[in-house]
Amino acid sequence: MGPQFIRFDKYGKVGAHAKNSSKRKRSMFDIAAEQVREPYACPHVTAPKPHIQRFGCDPREAVAVASGIAEQAVDARGRRLRKDAPLVLGGVISWPKPLAECLEDAEQMARWAAFRDDSIAWIHQYWGDHLMSVVEHVDEPQPHVQFIVVAPLDANRRIRLTSFHPGLRGEKAAAERGLPKREQKKAYRSALKDFQDNFYYDVASRHGLARYGKKRQRYERDEWMTRKKDREALAEASRRHRHQALTLTERAEVRANEAIALVQQDAHLQIAAIEAKADKRLALVTETAAKHYRNLATKYADTRNKLLKNEATISAQAAEIERLQERLRMIEAAPSAP
């Protein structure tokens, strides 16, 4: 399939002057108006259709937030910002297949939808909460989404695009190393290329898109070199995907082992708790039985003592009766007096 396509530019409340010209570039309000298909803002679209909100707020709300931030911001000298100071990044991500083919082919439309959703997830991860709006358009030759990233204020009320514009961040790093302007520009381009590469490896390559695609080449060798770069890029993407798959597999195994260990530990704890409960119940039953036995033994001893006393009393009474009977016999046997 054709090459990936993602790009962005910076915009302010008023468009900056074009190089060597008195004309101004588009402002962030112009970008928002185009994204929501205001009639005056999209003359390039033959039959405009309403935009489809795919993430965040309406583009007009996003630039309104940026405008409010600009009212609080100051420049390096503590002065109010220039009207053309950049405040937002406006970008586009498109699918190489024509919209007409996608509308006629459910599979192609599903592939675009999957690529669209993965792309939105990627830029959201890259820019975080600074990504405020993503809209989809289905009224131009290629299906595409457009997004707006709003610059935040730092602690010094400064708006620093270098914090989230990869090119400016690379250029600033080169300047801090003391490199000349020429090298700073090279660093700017290199950082943007790295941004494109990362988007390709993480998103586009997973959906079968080429990194460079077909270009108008003057020489046959140039075309060969372009195809070679495509093969190298695909090979690198494949390597990264394998590495990611291996890493995910290893993590899954570790988590599975941890889960098994936790289950086993929990089972051991449950068994120990059951055993402790059983031991406690057994000790209670044993103690109850022993107490009952002691009570029975005491009652038996009391009863036996009573019986022994009764037997002694009966024996004494029997002996007394025997003595009295013997005396009676002696009296009866004695001769009577004359």
C-alpha positions as CSV (number, residue, x, y, z in Angstrom):
1,M,0.0,0.0,0.0
2,G,1.0,3.6,-0.4
3,P,3.1,5.7,2.0
4,Q,2.0,7.0,5.4
5,F,1.0,10.7,5.7
6,I,1.2,12.7,8.9
7,R,2.3,16.3,9.2
8,F,1.6,19.3,11.4
9,D,2.5,23.0,11.6
10,K,2.3,25.8,14.2
11,Y,-0.3,28.6,14.2
12,G,-1.1,31.7,16.2
13,K,-4.0,34.0,16.7
14,V,-2.9,35.9,13.5
15,G,-1.1,34.2,10.7
16,A,2.7,34.9,10.5
17,H,4.0,36.6,7.4
18,A,5.1,34.3,4.7
19,K,8.8,34.4,3.8
20,N,9.7,37.3,1.5
21,S,6.0,38.2,1.2
22,S,3.5,40.7,2.7
23,K,0.9,37.9,2.8
24,R,0.1,36.1,6.0
25,K,-0.2,32.4,6.6
26,R,-3.3,30.9,8.0
27,S,-4.2,31.5,11.7
28,M,-5.4,28.9,14.2
29,F,-8.9,30.3,13.8
30,D,-8.6,29.6,10.0
31,I,-7.5,26.1,10.7
32,A,-10.4,25.5,13.1
33,A,-12.9,27.0,10.7
34,E,-11.6,24.7,7.9
35,Q,-11.9,21.7,10.2
36,V,-15.5,22.4,11.0
37,R,-16.2,23.1,7.4
38,E,-17.2,26.8,7.6
39,P,-18.2,27.7,4.0
40,Y,-15.6,30.5,3.7
41,A,-12.8,28.3,5.0
42,C,-12.8,25.3,2.7
43,P,-13.0,26.5,-1.0
44,H,-10.9,23.4,-1.9
45,V,-13.7,21.1,-1.0
46,T,-16.3,20.6,-3.7
47,A,-19.1,19.3,-1.5
48,P,-18.3,19.9,2.2
49,K,-19.8,17.5,4.7
50,P,-20.0,18.0,8.5
51,H,-16.9,17.0,10.4
52,I,-17.0,13.9,12.6
53,Q,-15.7,14.5,16.1
54,R,-13.4,11.7,17.0
55,F,-11.6,13.0,20.1
56,G,-11.8,15.8,22.5
57,C,-13.7,19.0,21.9
58,D,-14.8,21.0,18.9
59,P,-11.8,22.6,17.1
60,R,-13.3,26.1,17.7
61,E,-13.3,25.4,21.4
62,A,-9.7,24.2,21.3
63,V,-8.5,27.5,19.7
64,A,-10.7,29.5,22.1
65,V,-8.8,27.8,25.0
66,A,-5.5,28.6,23.3
67,S,-6.6,32.2,22.9
68,G,-7.4,32.4,26.6
69,I,-4.0,31.0,27.5
70,A,-2.3,33.6,25.2
71,E,-4.0,36.4,27.2
72,Q,-2.1,35.3,30.3
73,A,1.2,34.5,28.6
74,V,4.3,36.8,28.3
75,D,7.4,36.6,26.1
76,A,11.0,36.3,27.2
77,R,11.1,40.0,28.2
78,G,7.8,39.8,30.2
79,R,5.8,41.6,27.6
80,R,2.4,40.5,26.1
81,L,2.8,38.0,23.3
82,R,2.8,39.0,19.7
83,K,-0.5,38.3,17.8
84,D,1.3,36.0,15.5
85,A,3.1,34.0,18.3
86,P,2.5,30.3,17.7
87,L,0.0,28.8,20.1
88,V,-1.2,25.5,18.7
89,L,-0.1,22.7,16.4
90,G,-2.5,21.8,13.7
91,G,-2.0,18.5,11.8
92,V,-3.4,15.9,9.5
93,I,-3.2,12.1,9.2
94,S,-4.5,10.6,6.0
95,W,-5.1,7.1,4.4
96,P,-3.5,6.5,1.0
97,K,-6.5,4.7,-0.6
98,P,-9.1,7.0,-2.3
99,L,-12.2,7.7,-0.4
100,A,-14.4,6.4,-3.2
101,E,-12.7,2.9,-3.0
102,C,-13.2,2.9,0.8
103,L,-16.9,3.7,0.5
104,E,-17.4,0.9,-2.0
105,D,-15.3,-1.7,-0.1
106,A,-16.3,-2.5,3.5
107,E,-12.9,-4.1,4.1
108,Q,-11.0,-1.0,3.0
109,M,-13.2,1.2,5.1
110,A,-12.6,-1.1,8.1
111,R,-8.8,-0.8,7.5
112,W,-9.0,2.9,7.4
113,A,-11.1,2.9,10.6
114,A,-8.5,0.7,12.4
115,F,-5.6,2.9,11.2
116,R,-7.5,6.1,12.2
117,D,-8.2,4.8,15.7
118,D,-4.6,3.6,16.2
119,S,-3.3,6.9,14.9
120,I,-5.5,8.9,17.3
121,A,-4.3,6.7,20.2
122,W,-0.7,7.3,19.2
123,I,-0.8,11.1,19.0
124,H,-2.8,11.1,22.3
125,Q,0.0,9.2,23.9
126,Y,2.6,11.4,22.3
127,W,1.0,14.8,23.3
128,G,-1.1,13.7,26.2
129,D,-3.7,16.2,27.5
130,H,-2.3,18.9,25.1
131,L,-4.1,17.0,22.3
132,M,-7.5,18.7,22.5
133,S,-9.4,17.9,19.3
134,V,-9.4,15.3,16.5
135,V,-12.0,15.4,13.7
136,E,-12.5,13.1,10.7
137,H,-13.4,14.3,7.2
138,V,-15.0,12.1,4.4
139,D,-15.4,14.8,1.8
140,E,-12.0,14.9,0.2
141,P,-10.1,12.5,-2.1
142,Q,-8.4,10.7,0.8
143,P,-10.0,9.8,4.2
144,H,-8.2,11.8,6.9
145,V,-8.3,13.2,10.4
146,Q,-7.1,16.7,11.5
147,F,-6.0,17.4,15.0
148,I,-5.2,20.4,17.2
149,V,-2.6,20.5,20.0
150,V,-2.7,23.4,22.4
151,A,0.5,24.8,24.0
152,P,0.3,25.1,27.9
153,L,1.7,27.8,30.1
154,D,4.7,27.0,32.2
155,A,5.4,28.4,35.7
156,N,6.8,31.6,34.3
157,R,3.7,32.2,32.1
158,R,5.7,31.3,29.0
159,I,4.4,29.2,26.1
160,R,7.2,26.9,25.0
161,L,6.5,25.0,21.8
162,T,9.9,23.3,22.3
163,S,8.3,21.2,25.0
164,F,6.1,19.3,22.5
165,H,7.2,20.3,19.0
166,P,9.8,17.6,18.1
167,G,11.5,19.7,15.5
168,L,11.9,22.8,17.7
169,R,13.0,20.5,20.6
170,G,15.8,19.1,18.5
171,E,16.8,22.5,17.2
172,K,16.9,23.9,20.8
173,A,19.0,21.0,22.0
174,A,21.5,21.6,19.1
175,A,21.6,25.3,20.0
176,E,22.3,24.5,23.7
177,R,25.3,22.4,22.6
178,G,26.7,25.4,20.8
179,L,26.2,24.1,17.3
180,P,25.9,26.7,14.4
181,K,22.6,27.6,12.8
182,R,23.1,25.2,9.9
183,E,23.5,22.3,12.3
184,Q,20.5,23.5,14.3
185,K,18.4,23.3,11.1
186,K,19.7,19.8,10.4
187,A,18.8,18.8,14.0
188,Y,15.3,20.3,13.4
189,R,14.8,18.1,10.3
190,S,16.3,15.1,11.9
191,A,14.0,15.3,14.9
192,L,11.0,15.5,12.6
193,K,12.3,12.5,10.6
194,D,12.5,10.6,13.9
195,F,8.9,11.6,14.7
196,Q,7.8,10.2,11.3
197,D,9.9,7.1,11.8
198,N,8.3,6.4,15.2
199,F,4.8,6.9,13.8
200,Y,5.7,4.5,11.0
201,Y,7.1,1.8,13.2
202,D,4.4,2.1,15.8
203,V,1.3,2.6,13.6
204,A,1.6,2.8,9.9
205,S,3.7,-0.4,9.4
206,R,1.1,-2.4,11.4
207,H,-1.4,-1.5,8.7
208,G,0.7,-2.3,5.7
209,L,1.7,1.2,4.7
210,A,5.1,2.0,3.1
211,R,7.5,4.4,4.7
212,Y,8.5,6.4,1.6
213,G,6.3,5.2,-1.3
214,K,6.6,6.0,-5.0
215,K,8.2,9.3,-5.9
216,R,9.0,11.0,-9.2
217,Q,12.5,9.8,-9.8
218,R,14.7,11.1,-12.6
219,Y,17.0,8.1,-12.5
220,E,16.5,4.4,-12.2
221,R,19.0,4.2,-9.3
222,D,17.0,6.7,-7.3
223,E,13.9,4.5,-7.6
224,W,16.0,1.5,-6.5
225,M,17.3,3.4,-3.5
226,T,13.8,4.4,-2.5
227,R,12.6,0.8,-2.7
228,K,15.7,-0.2,-0.7
229,K,14.8,2.3,2.0
230,D,11.2,0.9,2.1
231,R,12.6,-2.7,2.5
232,E,14.9,-1.5,5.3
233,A,12.1,0.3,7.0
234,L,9.8,-2.7,6.8
235,A,12.6,-4.9,8.2
236,E,13.2,-2.5,11.1
237,A,9.5,-2.4,11.7
238,S,9.3,-6.2,11.7
239,R,12.2,-6.3,14.1
240,R,10.6,-3.9,16.5
241,H,7.3,-5.8,16.3
242,R,9.0,-9.1,17.1
243,H,10.9,-7.4,20.0
244,Q,7.7,-5.9,21.3
245,A,5.9,-9.3,21.0
246,L,8.7,-11.0,22.8
247,T,8.7,-8.4,25.5
248,L,4.9,-8.7,25.9
249,T,5.2,-12.5,26.1
250,E,7.8,-12.3,28.7
251,R,5.8,-9.8,30.7
252,A,2.7,-12.0,30.4
253,E,4.7,-15.1,31.7
254,V,6.0,-13.1,34.6
255,R,2.5,-11.8,35.5
256,A,1.1,-15.3,35.1
257,N,3.8,-16.7,37.4
258,E,3.1,-13.9,39.9
259,A,-0.6,-14.6,39.7
260,I,0.0,-18.4,40.3
261,A,2.3,-17.6,43.2
262,L,-0.4,-15.3,44.7
263,V,-3.1,-17.9,44.2
264,Q,-0.9,-20.6,45.8
265,Q,0.0,-18.2,48.7
266,D,-3.7,-17.4,49.1
267,A,-4.5,-21.1,49.1
268,H,-1.8,-21.8,51.7
269,L,-3.2,-19.0,53.8
270,Q,-6.7,-20.3,53.5
271,I,-5.6,-23.8,54.4
272,A,-3.6,-22.4,57.4
273,A,-6.6,-20.5,58.5
274,I,-8.9,-23.6,58.2
275,E,-6.3,-25.7,60.1
276,A,-6.0,-23.0,62.8
277,K,-9.8,-22.9,63.0
278,A,-10.0,-26.7,63.2
279,D,-7.3,-26.8,65.9
280,K,-9.1,-24.1,67.9
281,R,-12.4,-26.1,67.6
282,L,-10.6,-29.3,68.6
283,A,-9.0,-27.6,71.6
284,L,-12.4,-26.3,72.6
285,V,-14.0,-29.7,72.3
286,T,-11.1,-31.3,74.2
287,E,-11.3,-28.8,77.0
288,T,-15.1,-29.2,77.1
289,A,-14.7,-33.0,77.3
290,A,-12.0,-32.7,80.0
291,K,-14.2,-30.4,82.0
292,H,-17.1,-32.8,81.7
293,Y,-14.9,-35.7,82.7
294,R,-13.7,-33.8,85.8
295,N,-17.3,-33.0,86.7
296,L,-18.3,-36.7,86.4
297,A,-15.3,-37.8,88.4
298,T,-16.2,-35.4,91.2
299,K,-19.8,-36.6,91.2
300,Y,-18.6,-40.2,91.2
301,A,-16.3,-39.6,94.2
302,D,-19.0,-37.8,96.1
303,T,-21.5,-40.7,95.4
304,R,-18.9,-43.3,96.4
305,N,-18.1,-41.5,99.6
306,K,-21.8,-41.3,100.4
307,L,-22.2,-45.1,99.7
308,L,-19.2,-45.9,101.9
309,K,-20.7,-43.8,104.7
310,N,-24.1,-45.5,104.3
311,E,-22.4,-48.9,104.3
312,A,-20.6,-48.1,107.6
313,T,-23.8,-46.9,109.2
314,I,-25.6,-50.0,108.1
315,S,-22.9,-52.2,109.4
316,A,-22.8,-50.4,112.8
317,Q,-26.6,-50.7,113.0
318,A,-26.5,-54.4,112.1
319,A,-23.9,-55.0,114.9
320,E,-26.0,-53.1,117.4
321,I,-29.0,-55.2,116.4
322,E,-27.0,-58.4,116.7
323,R,-25.8,-57.3,120.2
324,L,-29.3,-56.5,121.3
325,Q,-30.7,-59.8,120.0
326,E,-27.9,-61.7,121.8
327,R,-28.8,-59.9,125.1
328,L,-32.4,-60.7,124.6
329,R,-31.7,-64.4,124.1
330,M,-29.6,-64.4,127.3
331,I,-32.4,-62.8,129.2
332,E,-34.9,-65.3,127.9
333,A,-32.6,-68.2,128.8
334,A,-31.9,-67.2,132.4
335,P,-34.0,-69.2,135.1
336,S,-36.9,-67.3,136.6
337,A,-36.7,-66.3,140.3
338,P,-38.6,-68.5,142.9
